[in-house]
Amino acid sequence: MNKKEFCKYIGITEQGYYKWRKEKPNLFKILEDFRTKQNKQYLDEKIEELIKYFNELDQEEQELYIAEIKARALRKKLG
């Protein structure tokens, strides 16, 4: 969840979020830790889902998808 979505989730404006960072550093740290934990939990769930479907593929299909992912990552890196 990005900062904008997080602010909406907890019911404050982005301006309020950054104001808390200055004026209430302990509260801000708690909020950031929560947001980070939520993001990690979401990613863990997505990774589990990907692994589940990946394992349903045969060896040849798995190798093909790995090669495609590597190629996409390399193209993105090269710009």
PLY file of the C-alpha trace (Angstrom):
ply
format ascii 1.0
element vertex 79
property float x
property float y
property float z
element edge 78
property int vertex1
property int vertex2
end_header
0.00 0.00 0.00
1.49 3.33 -0.99
1.41 6.40 1.26
-1.65 7.89 -0.43
-3.64 4.67 0.00
-2.39 4.34 3.57
-3.50 7.88 4.46
-6.94 7.11 3.10
-6.99 3.83 5.06
-6.23 5.55 8.39
-8.40 8.58 7.61
-5.87 11.40 7.39
-4.52 13.61 4.62
-1.03 13.18 3.21
-0.25 16.60 4.65
-1.30 15.33 8.08
0.85 12.25 7.62
3.96 14.35 6.98
3.04 16.74 9.79
3.01 13.78 12.16
6.47 12.81 10.93
7.78 16.13 12.27
5.60 16.63 15.32
4.97 13.06 16.47
7.98 10.95 15.44
7.04 7.99 17.66
3.52 7.83 16.23
4.94 8.19 12.73
7.32 5.27 13.33
4.41 3.09 14.52
2.43 3.99 11.39
5.39 3.30 9.09
6.07 -0.04 10.79
2.41 -1.00 10.31
2.43 0.07 6.65
5.66 -1.86 6.02
4.19 -4.94 7.71
1.02 -4.68 5.59
3.11 -4.40 2.40
5.22 -7.42 3.41
2.11 -9.46 4.19
0.61 -8.58 0.79
3.84 -9.53 -1.00
4.12 -12.79 0.94
0.58 -13.72 -0.12
1.35 -12.92 -3.78
4.58 -14.93 -3.67
2.72 -17.92 -2.22
0.15 -17.64 -5.00
2.85 -17.46 -7.68
4.67 -20.47 -6.25
1.43 -22.46 -6.14
0.71 -21.87 -9.82
4.36 -22.19 -10.84
4.51 -25.65 -9.25
1.51 -26.72 -11.33
3.56 -26.22 -14.52
5.78 -28.91 -15.97
9.58 -28.49 -15.96
9.75 -27.13 -19.50
7.08 -24.50 -18.86
8.81 -23.45 -15.65
12.11 -22.95 -17.48
10.31 -20.92 -20.17
8.71 -18.59 -17.61
12.00 -18.15 -15.75
13.71 -17.18 -19.01
10.91 -14.73 -19.85
11.11 -13.10 -16.43
14.89 -12.75 -16.68
14.57 -11.23 -20.16
11.93 -8.73 -19.01
14.02 -7.73 -15.99
17.07 -7.24 -18.19
15.13 -5.13 -20.72
13.79 -2.99 -17.89
17.26 -2.58 -16.42
18.73 -1.56 -19.77
15.97 0.96 -20.21
0 1
1 2
2 3
3 4
4 5
5 6
6 7
7 8
8 9
9 10
10 11
11 12
12 13
13 14
14 15
15 16
16 17
17 18
18 19
19 20
20 21
21 22
22 23
23 24
24 25
25 26
26 27
27 28
28 29
29 30
30 31
31 32
32 33
33 34
34 35
35 36
36 37
37 38
38 39
39 40
40 41
41 42
42 43
43 44
44 45
45 46
46 47
47 48
48 49
49 50
50 51
51 52
52 53
53 54
54 55
55 56
56 57
57 58
58 59
59 60
60 61
61 62
62 63
63 64
64 65
65 66
66 67
67 68
68 69
69 70
70 71
71 72
72 73
73 74
74 75
75 76
76 77
77 78
